[in-house]
Amino acid sequence: MNNKIKHGLPNNENKNNHYCNCNQEIIDSLNNYLNKHPECTIYQHSLMSSLIAGVYESDVTIADLLKHGDFGLGTFNHLDGELVVFDSNVFQLRSDGSAREANHSQQSPFAVMTFFTPDIEHHFSESVTEQEVHDTINRYIPSDNLFCAIKIEGEFELVKTRTVPRQEPPYLPMLEAIANQPIFTFHNEVGLIVGFRSPQFTQGINVAGFHEHYINQQRKGGGHILDYKLKKGTLQIGVISRLTIDLPHQSTFLEANLMPDDLHQAIKQAEN
C-alpha cells in the first residue's frame, strides 16, 4: 500500500507504511487545512428521516443539486433508483441493476452533494475488503466529528449492491418499500465508488457512518453498496467540516414524523 496526504495534512508514510499515532498533530493539521479551505461544504437536500417516513417527492431538480456540488449521492422522486454524481456526471442506478445518465430535469427527495477536493490519496496494491478500506479511512481521519467525501477507483473482485424499486402513491414507509428490493453482485470489473462518512451525531439527518454507491466503468450498472472487495485501486478522501441543509416545504414533509422511536434501527436496516 502506498499513500500520500496533500494540502498540508500530515504525511503518515514511513518505511514500514505505519500511520502516525500523534492525535494532536493530526488535529492541528486538519484544523490548519480546514481554516484555509472554507469552500469545503456538504450540501444536503432534505433528511434521511424524511425518506424513512415515506416522503419520496420533491421539486428539487438535478440541475438544482449541481449548483451545490459536482460529487454526491441520493435518490430520485418515487424512490426510483439510486443517484450517483461524480465530475458533474449524474447517473440513475435502477432496480434492474442497470445505470443510465440522468436528465437534469429529474427531481430528488434526498441528496448529499459537495465539490470534491481530495486531501488524502491512498493506493491499494493488494486485495482489501470493504472493512479494511473503511479502517484505512478511519486511521487517516480518526475524529468521527468530521465528514469525509470518499472516492474509490479501481478493479473490484466483487461489489454487492441493491436498488429500491420505484414506488407509487400512496407511499409505503421505507422499510416496507425495501422489503423485496433486488440485490446484484458485480464480479471482476473496473468501477467507481462515490460515498461519504458522516458523524454519528448526524443519524437521522444523514446516514451516520459510511454511505456508498457504485457504478462500473461502462456506466451500465451499479447501486447502493452492501459489500465489496477491491483488488487494487486508489482511494481519495476529502475532509469536510461544514454542513448546509435545505428542508422541503411540501405538506408531506411538514406533516411527517421525523423522530420515530425506532429511527436508528430503521436507518441501519434501510442502509444495510
Beta strands, then each sheet from edge to edge (+ up, - down):
strand 1: 2-5
strand 2: 42-45
strand 3: 71-75
strand 4: 82-86
strand 5: 89-93
strand 6: 99-101
strand 7: 110-114
strand 8: 120-124
strand 9: 128-129
strand 10: 147-162
strand 11: 183-198
strand 12: 209-216
strand 13: 222-240
strand 14: 243-246
sheet 1: 1+ 8- 13+ 9-
sheet 2: 1+ 8- 13+ 10- 11+ 12-
sheet 3: 6+ 5- 4+ 3- 7+ 2- 14-
end
